């Protein structure tokens, strides 16, 4: 059976292709995968939707489609965003060993080497409660179940704790190793390594395709698994893709939502930089006070608290900052500040156009007394420069977060206005 292969960049003008109605239905079955618009001659223009990765699916008629979404960032820079953790620094500097400009070979190679280091000390074991019927006594008898039995007392209904490798951490890692080994474009040596590592996890239950990932909690015991699990969950992210409609569509691969990647990186780095200054960062916190009746819900990217009260709000925008911010972005942050009773907030963009100002710009909203400050963080910088930029950003944000008495760190009685730039 033929396969339609599509290669589209994360952003840009896209590509024009001839598509059948069945192929269009298959592409549209994955929400937000691509933007499809009619082009001249009955063709279709496919443009990126700020997602990167590799997706394989089948149309309602059974035709295979492979969609390769290429990132605009260099692979090394993207992997740094994906794997960096301020509380547990681990820089994938050796990712350049994957001699490819494609994200998939680099990510699977990094997973193979990370999983190998993780499993060198053996698979992690944990205790799991098991209920079954045995011809002998083990653990505790399930009294209620046993009393309901009629006739012979055997087998015995028992409950016991089993020390086993079949735990959430190993299930996630095994699922990622199996997925990475069967994806197209992965080098043969990497595929063999992935399969060999999967053999180290004997006794671990295979998760069926589409099953939700089990929950795991970071602890001292599973600390050596954390880097491998972070990469594994990235590769398994396509499990969250749910086709629309009643038709069954098989989806395989991995899909990264770049705005969420940027939000998480900004959240991690700002939290680490602002914590020493007594500022707590709450990410994606649900609020119900946009209207007086409390019926309209909103969820800011980052709300900053000091001494238990909100002092600022930050909204991450995975977009270029032009000479002026987009009106809808200003409206959104204005609503956040109004509902939270704040006098200032911050819009942080992932890049800046050549015409945009390099320094933060303050915009005071007329008749509102609220100042919105725009910042730009260039994600294409080397990792050290990027972290330095975020540290400077955190310092600027902290300057205008009032202390418990209401005064601002910069000794001004109010947030900066347009005349303060």
Secondary structure, 3 states (H helix, E strand, C coil): CCEEEEEEECCCCCEEECCCHHHHHHHHCCCCCCEEEECHHHCEEEECCCEEEEEEEECCCCCEEEEEEECCCCHHHHHHHHHCCHHHCCCCHHHHHCCCCCHHHHHHHHHHHHHHHHHCCCCCCEEEEEEEEECCCCCEECHHHHHCCCCCCCCEEEEEEEEECCCHHHHHHHHHHHHHHHCCCCCHHHHHHHHHHHHCCCCCCCCCCCCCCCCCCCCCCCHHHHHHHHHHHHHHHHHHCCCCCCCCCCEEEEEEEHHHHHHHHHHHHHHHHHHCCCCEEEEEEEECCCCCCCCCCEEEEEEEEECCEEEEEEEEEEEEECCCCCHHHHHHHHHHHHHHCCCEEEEEEEEECCCCCCCCEEEEECCCCEEEEEEECCCCCCHHHHHHHHHHHHHHHHHCCCCCCCCCCCCCCCCCCHHHC
